[in-house]
Amino acid sequence: MKQLIAIIVLLVLIAAGYYAWQTYGRGPSQVPTAIASFSCDQGKTIGATFYTSKVDLVLSDGRKFSLPQAISASGARYASADETFVFWNK
């Protein structure tokens, strides 16, 4: 009987831990710090959702990018791994 109670308590703790991780475990990096829209010539736009270590971009032609923050001497710089796409904001 004590083993059954111990197993049930363990399962409840595992379920509670999983729930807490799903709810709170993602941390502040998943919460946007800013949302901006940039307008360019000829009606082109860039929608940017900034997080602590990345930016999600939506271009007016439908392309989407999620870029990690990159090293920058000035401003906020985000780049793909091979640096073929760079978004620099100052």
C-alpha positions as CSV (number, residue, x, y, z in Angstrom):
1,M,0.0,0.0,0.0
2,K,2.8,2.4,0.8
3,Q,4.5,1.7,-2.5
4,L,1.2,2.5,-4.3
5,I,1.0,5.8,-2.5
6,A,4.6,6.6,-3.3
7,I,4.1,5.8,-7.0
8,I,1.0,8.0,-7.1
9,V,2.8,10.9,-5.4
10,L,5.8,10.5,-7.8
11,L,3.4,10.6,-10.8
12,V,1.7,13.7,-9.5
13,L,5.1,15.4,-9.0
14,I,6.2,14.5,-12.5
15,A,2.9,15.8,-14.0
16,A,3.2,19.0,-12.0
17,G,6.8,19.5,-13.0
18,Y,5.9,19.0,-16.7
19,Y,3.0,21.4,-16.4
20,A,5.3,24.0,-14.8
21,W,7.9,23.6,-17.4
22,Q,5.4,24.0,-20.2
23,T,3.9,27.0,-18.6
24,Y,6.9,28.8,-17.2
25,G,10.0,27.0,-18.4
26,R,10.3,28.9,-21.7
27,G,11.4,32.0,-19.8
28,P,11.5,35.6,-20.9
29,S,13.1,34.9,-24.3
30,Q,9.7,33.8,-25.6
31,V,8.0,37.1,-24.5
32,P,8.3,39.9,-27.1
33,T,10.3,42.9,-25.9
34,A,9.1,45.1,-28.8
35,I,7.1,45.0,-32.0
36,A,7.8,47.3,-34.9
37,S,6.9,47.9,-38.5
38,F,9.3,49.4,-41.0
39,S,8.1,51.0,-44.3
40,C,10.4,51.2,-47.3
41,D,10.2,52.8,-50.7
42,Q,7.7,51.3,-53.2
43,G,5.4,50.1,-50.5
44,K,7.7,47.4,-49.1
45,T,7.4,46.6,-45.4
46,I,9.1,44.7,-42.7
47,G,7.3,43.5,-39.6
48,A,9.7,42.8,-36.7
49,T,9.0,41.1,-33.4
50,F,11.9,41.5,-31.1
51,Y,12.8,39.0,-28.3
52,T,15.8,39.1,-25.9
53,S,18.1,37.1,-28.2
54,K,16.3,37.0,-31.6
55,V,14.0,38.8,-34.0
56,D,11.2,37.3,-36.1
57,L,10.7,39.2,-39.4
58,V,7.9,39.1,-41.9
59,L,8.6,40.8,-45.2
60,S,5.9,42.2,-47.4
61,D,6.5,39.5,-50.1
62,G,5.5,36.9,-47.5
63,R,9.0,35.6,-46.6
64,K,9.6,35.0,-42.9
65,F,12.9,34.9,-41.0
66,S,13.8,34.1,-37.4
67,L,17.3,35.5,-36.8
68,P,19.4,35.1,-33.7
69,Q,21.2,38.2,-32.3
70,A,24.7,38.6,-33.7
71,I,27.7,40.6,-32.5
72,S,27.5,44.3,-33.3
73,A,29.7,47.2,-32.4
74,S,26.7,49.6,-32.6
75,G,23.0,48.9,-32.8
76,A,21.1,45.6,-32.7
77,R,22.3,43.2,-35.4
78,Y,20.6,39.9,-36.3
79,A,22.0,37.5,-38.8
80,S,21.4,34.0,-40.3
81,A,24.1,31.4,-39.5
82,D,25.9,32.0,-42.9
83,E,25.2,35.7,-42.8
84,T,23.4,35.7,-46.1
85,F,20.5,37.6,-44.4
86,V,21.3,40.4,-42.0
87,F,18.9,42.7,-40.2
88,W,20.5,45.7,-38.5
89,N,18.5,48.1,-36.4
90,K,19.9,51.2,-34.8
